[in-house]
Amino acid sequence: MTRTSSGTRPGSINSRRPTKGERQPFASFAAEFERSGGTYDVDVRDVVANDEHIVALLHATANCEGRLLDQDYVIVFEMRDGIVHVAWEIWKDQPSVDSFWS
């Protein structure tokens, strides 16, 4: 990632706002790990790639204040010159993810 890289993390909570730069996406992941009391876990199910895109099929689990997250999602990375230019995060059931983090 570079200073001009950007990402879209859908949802209604602060850590899910669009991100920009090299560090901000990782800071938002760290915030979610903290909020879950360290229970946030991601299982990589598959990765498909070509010169222009990388698609990661993932499954996340976490506990937060008695709520359980157990859901599939996808991150699509658009590549330029071997560097992530843009990333999109797409959850199977976005409203339930919003409810989990609310």
N, C-alpha and C positions, 0 to 999 in steps of 0.2 A: 504494500500500500504506500501511497505517497501523500503529500500535503493536500493534493487536489482530489484524492479519492473520496467518494461519497457512498453512503449507504442509506437504504430505506428500511426501517424497522417499524412495521405497522403497529397500531395500537393507541391506547389512550393514556398511557402513563409516561412519566418523564423519561425513563430510560429507553423508551421506544420511539423517541423522536428521531428525525433524520440525523445522520452522523456525517462528519467530514474530517478528513485528515488521517494521519497515521495512527494516532493514539485514541481518539474518541470512541471508535467502535469497541476497542478492547476495554475501555473504561466502563462502557455501558454493560458489557458482559460481566465485568467484575462486580458492578453494583447489583446485578441480578443474583450472582452467586452469594454475595453478602446478605441480601434481603431474604434469601432462602435458608439462611443459617448454614450455608455450605452444602446444601442438599442438591443444588442444581447440577444435573448430570446430562450429558449428551452422548448418545450412541450413534456412531456413523454407520448408516445402513448401506450406502453405496455412494460412489463418486463417479461422475461421467464428465469427460472433458474433451475439448478440442482447442484449436488455436484462439478462439474468440470467447469461449464460455467454459466455466466450471460449474457443475450442478452437484450440490451435496444433498443427499437424501438423509435426513436425520430424525432421531426420536429423542425428545427431552422428557425428563422426569424431575420433579422438585416438590418440596413441601414448604408451605409458607402460612404460618398462623392457622394451621388446621386445614388448609386447602391443599389439594393434590393436583399437580400438573402431570399429565401422562399423555403426550401427544406427538404426532408426526409433524415435521415441517421441512421446508426446502430453503436452501440459500443458493441463489443464482449469482455468480460472479461474472461480470463482463471484463474481459482482459484486453489490455492494449500494451503491446511490446513486452509481454510477459509480466505485467504489473496489474493488480486489481484496480480498475477504474471506477466501477460502480458495483454495488452488491444489493440484492433485494432479498428480503426474508419473507416467506409466505407460509403461514400456519394453516393446518387443516381446519381448525375451528377458531378463528380469531376472537370472536366474542368470549369464548371460554378462557382464552389466554388473558384477555383484558380483565375478566372477572378474577382470575387467579392472582394477578399482580395488583388489583385494586385494594 
